[in-house]
Amino acid sequence: MVQWTDFERATIQDIFSKIDSAVVGPAALSRCLIVYPWTQRYFGSFGNLYNAAAITSNPKVAAHGKVVLAGLERAVKNMDDIKTTYKDLSALHSEKLHVDPDNFNLLADCLTIVIASQMGQAFTPDVQAAFQKFLAVVVASLRKQYH
Amino acid sequence: MLSKKEKKLIKEIWERLTPVAEDIGSDALLRMFASYPGTKTYFSHLDISPGSAHLYSHGKKIVLAIAEGAKDISQLTVTLAPLQTLHAYQLRIDPTNFKLLSHCMLVTLACYLGEEFTPVAHAAIDKYLSAFAAVLSEKYR
């Protein structure tokens, strides 16, 4: 089981209580599609992803960004057993969506960058380490049901 | 693959960061040490505690080298030739670590530039740092 220090626990709860998920989710997903364009392969039905401006203003990307963030918020609420919380989600990504799990790290990195640019200097090295540990647990849990 | 626009953007950003090279460099290093403790093993001969003189001077060196390369990206192999030799034969830092520092450098830039660190700027710099790391490890074997 994952051991969280008091600092890590408090940091994660604090970050997620302060962010506007309606902004952060879409920002992270659109950034991922722009910075790592091959990730667009999973979004063929989303319409115009032709350039950065199109991606940023695409309503389907925005809607899906919110879905992703809502999923993360479930992990934040169940930090002590993210693995179980994500069992079905993991199976979904593997068996239905056929997403290469390496992509989870790409989205995680983009989310880190979005949070960093919002928090500025408050996103200290220790806060970053705690946040990245949380995302690593999330990614590992999403990988769990792949076979 | 970097477009002309991206090369220009990269050059401009690193020019702006040159006067604060110490701050940017030491911040990126500290982030790397905090998130990836294994990277500290390469610095057992230095004092890498927050605020230390070693941290600032080393961070400055790294950022200035990145900025120098950004002035003419098409000449990266020429510009980095001495550093290639240094990393291959003396430092022998495992190249997977370059990715870790690059990531932390991007986080530092995000904190420093805020909204200005747009997805387009992020993509361009990520590509540049990948190219930089690849050139740096060319003489390894």
Interface residues (C-beta under 8 A of the other chain):
Chain A: S30 R31 I34 V35 A52 I55 T56 D109 T112 I113 V114 A116 S117 Q118 M119 G120 Q121 F123 P125 D126 Q128 A129 Q132
Chain B: D27 L30 R31 F33 A34 S35 H103 C104 L106 V107 A110 C111 Y112 L113 G114 E115 F117 T118 P119 V120 H122 A123 D126
